[in-house]
């Protein structure tokens, strides 16, 4: 499992506790330092998701799961969203899942909204990913519109 934009490692540490083999990637060295202190046994890598190269980081490029939690997509540098989706999709094995949760309006974001669900879905489709499911929360509540979505896309 790849935790894209892992920050201080909260999500990845929990998934590792549940038995997943995990790699965390974030561009913020100070957040990675916190993650490394909390779980030094896990693999943490510093990289910008817009230029992510698994070979350069010496990590696998055939993940079953890529998780982008914590409003990763709305916080990306404007104009990099499609490239980030493409690079994350390239790390998935066939049938692997990209799961991304992010806010869609001012009530669910610390910054003004920068990406819509149709835009995100189009980036995923261009990267060879198919929408498998969408939820309103990380607890899998049904999505019927609203200001937050968790999208699950599958690699071909």
Rosetta blueprint (number, residue, H / E / L):
1 X L
2 X E
3 X E
4 X E
5 X L
6 X L
7 X L
8 X L
9 X L
10 X H
11 X H
12 X H
13 X H
14 X H
15 X H
16 X H
17 X H
18 X L
19 X L
20 X L
21 X L
22 X L
23 X E
24 X E
25 X E
26 X E
27 X L
28 X L
29 X H
30 X H
31 X H
32 X H
33 X H
34 X H
35 X H
36 X H
37 X H
38 X H
39 X L
40 X L
41 X L
42 X L
43 X E
44 X E
45 X E
46 X E
47 X L
48 X L
49 X H
50 X H
51 X H
52 X L
53 X L
54 X H
55 X H
56 X H
57 X H
58 X L
59 X L
60 X L
61 X L
62 X L
63 X E
64 X E
65 X E
66 X E
67 X E
68 X E
69 X L
70 X L
71 X L
72 X H
73 X H
74 X H
75 X H
76 X L
77 X L
78 X L
79 X L
80 X L
81 X H
82 X H
83 X H
84 X H
85 X H
86 X H
87 X H
88 X H
89 X H
90 X H
91 X L
92 X E
93 X E
94 X E
95 X E
96 X E
97 X E
98 X E
99 X E
100 X E
101 X E
102 X E
103 X E
104 X L
105 X L
106 X H
107 X H
108 X H
109 X L
110 X L
111 X L
112 X L
113 X L
114 X L
115 X L
116 X L
117 X H
118 X H
119 X H
120 X H
121 X H
122 X H
123 X H
124 X H
125 X H
126 X H
127 X L
128 X L
129 X E
130 X E
131 X E
132 X E
133 X E
134 X E
135 X E
136 X L
137 X L
138 X L
139 X L
140 X L
141 X L
142 X E
143 X L
144 X L
145 X L
146 X L
147 X L
148 X E
149 X E
150 X E
151 X E
152 X E
153 X E
154 X E
155 X E
156 X L
